[in-house]
């Protein structure tokens, strides 16, 4: 999964969307992937778990 970002949903918007207020990881399209999370930091940790950074390639010298 790529390009996830944290998004805070406030109470007014949460009532309109029918979700709990909090931090959510979202796709570029706006689709919620995980949440609600208590803080932006918690949300970012979850994004890192879902979408880990690419492994560095080892350079072969010789």
C-alpha positions as CSV (number, residue, x, y, z in Angstrom):
1,X,0.0,0.0,0.0
2,X,1.4,3.4,-0.9
3,X,1.0,7.0,-0.2
4,X,-0.9,6.8,3.1
5,X,-1.1,10.0,5.1
6,X,-2.5,10.9,8.6
7,X,-5.8,12.8,8.7
8,X,-7.6,14.2,11.8
9,X,-11.4,13.9,11.8
10,X,-13.0,16.4,14.2
11,X,-16.3,15.8,16.0
12,X,-18.5,17.7,13.5
13,X,-17.1,15.8,10.5
14,X,-17.2,12.5,12.4
15,X,-20.9,12.9,13.0
16,X,-21.4,13.6,9.3
17,X,-19.3,10.6,8.2
18,X,-20.6,8.2,10.9
19,X,-17.2,7.5,12.4
20,X,-15.5,8.2,15.7
21,X,-13.4,11.4,16.0
22,X,-9.7,10.8,15.9
23,X,-6.7,10.3,13.6
24,X,-7.0,8.0,10.6
25,X,-4.5,6.8,8.0
26,X,-6.0,7.5,4.5
27,X,-5.2,6.7,0.9
28,X,-4.8,9.6,-1.6
29,X,-8.4,9.0,-2.6
30,X,-9.5,9.8,1.0
31,X,-10.4,6.2,1.9
32,X,-9.8,5.4,5.5
33,X,-7.3,2.5,6.0
34,X,-6.9,2.4,9.8
35,X,-8.1,4.3,12.8
36,X,-9.2,6.0,14.8
37,X,-5.8,6.6,16.5
38,X,-5.4,8.7,19.7
39,X,-2.7,10.9,18.2
40,X,-1.0,11.8,15.0
41,X,2.1,10.0,16.2
42,X,0.1,6.8,16.8
43,X,-1.3,7.1,13.3
44,X,2.1,7.6,11.8
45,X,3.4,4.5,13.6
46,X,0.6,2.5,12.1
47,X,1.3,3.9,8.6
48,X,4.9,2.8,9.0
49,X,3.7,-0.7,9.9
50,X,1.3,-0.9,7.0
51,X,3.7,0.7,4.5
52,X,7.3,0.2,5.6
53,X,10.0,2.1,3.8
54,X,11.6,0.2,1.0
55,X,14.6,-1.9,2.0
56,X,18.0,-0.5,1.0
57,X,19.7,-2.5,-1.7
58,X,23.2,-3.6,-0.8
59,X,25.8,-2.4,-3.2
60,X,28.2,-5.1,-4.5
61,X,31.7,-3.7,-4.9
62,X,34.2,-5.7,-6.9
